[in-house]
Amino acid sequence: MTIAESEKIDVPKPSKKQVREQLHRILKSPSLDLPSRARRFLEFLVNETLAGREDCLKGRTIAQVIFARGLSFDPNSDPCVRTEAGRIVSIR
């Protein structure tokens, strides 16, 4: 056992309710500078993950559900999902 393993602290996993409450606080925060579609994107990702559908979170699905792209959506020619993901990831 390494020192890092011996110093691990078991932190209880938050409940789905706690995650949703925190997401709500984050989305309502006046300091969160994100466009509404990035907010919808973040909310969708969290809700789908909590519902156990994280394996279905593909760029095509996100583009169709969140950004109203059609069945012919091509992620190589339309970077909408990557663009919004970049906005969310760059939040400080």
C-alpha positions, 0 to 999 in steps of 0.5 A: 500500500502506498502512502497515497492509498493509506491517506484516502478519505472515504467521502460518501457519494451525494444522492441524486437529490443533492446533485440536482439541488447543487446543479440548480444552485449552479444554474441560478448563480448570477456569476455563471456566465453561460448562454441558455443553451450551454445551461440546457446542455449542462442540465441535460448531461447531469440528468442523463447521467443521474438517470443511468444513461451516460452511455447514450451521451453522444455528440449526435444525441446531444445535438439533436435533443439540445440544439434541435439538429436534425437526423442528418447532423454531422459533427464534423461540419457542425461543432455546436456540441464541442463549442458548448462543451468547451464553454462549460469546461472553461468555467472558473 
